[in-house]
């Protein structure tokens, strides 16, 4: 029961939904997760079980890899496809060099202002609750890093990309800011977390199959703490 369980989160589930399902299936209370994925997002969600919760902060500090799709020409209040549309703009013809330059601007270290629709707390209240009440407050910029990016495909109003980034990075805001730099605005249409540190979604158990899977099978997928330590190089 002490270890780490890699889950491939499905869309339209919250990270807490996955934690609750695993708690019920395994009959334990000490289950945590290493980094929230928005309901829209899919991919790697690392759950810590039992004594594994003691290394949760270490696992959360690892670099992340995401693949996603940005939708050009539409700006939303949440910076993703679940938000209310605020602006619509015509999308100019963008050549590959112009698009690449917009992405390259954010390579390396910089400060990123978190979105209002986020779980970050202001005076003990999550920002998303303030946003729902129509309030906007000043957010402290965060120091983040992009190690590498890759433009995977470009269509008229959509761009598929991959990014490797530091802890605390908001891909939604990254896409929003690139859209602003391009002059037409953009929002995050889809997102998938593919890696966290040395852990990959390729080895994760599908969240959609959890409820119909025997407890023993789920337990067999739990990574022991010594194994996790060796994989991290600790």
Number of C-alpha atoms within 10 A of each C-alpha: 19 16 23 28 25 24 25 24 29 21 18 12 17 18 23 14 14 22 22 15 14 23 16 12 18 16 11 13 13 15 23 23 23 22 20 14 21 18 16 19 23 26 25 31 30 27 24 27 28 15 15 22 20 13 16 19 12 11 25 18 15 18 19 25 21 21 22 21 21 27 23 29 21 24 25 19 17 22 28 27 20 15 13 12 15 11 13 14 13 12 17 13 9 14 9 10 9 12 17 14 13 16 23 15 11 20 16 12 13 13 13 20 16 22 20 22 19 16 15 15 13 13 7 7 11 15 23 19 15 17 17 11 9 8 11 14 10 9 15 11 11 14 14 19 20 19 16 15 19 14 17 12 10 16 10 11 16 17 19 18 18 19 20 21 24 20 16 18 21 19 21 22 20 20 25 25 20 23 25 16 16 19 15 18 24 33 32 29 21 18 24 22 23 21 20 25 15 13 20 20 21 13 13 19 18 15 22 15 10 17 12 8 11 11 15 10 10 15 14 10 16 17 19 15 17 11 12 18 12 9 12 14 8 7
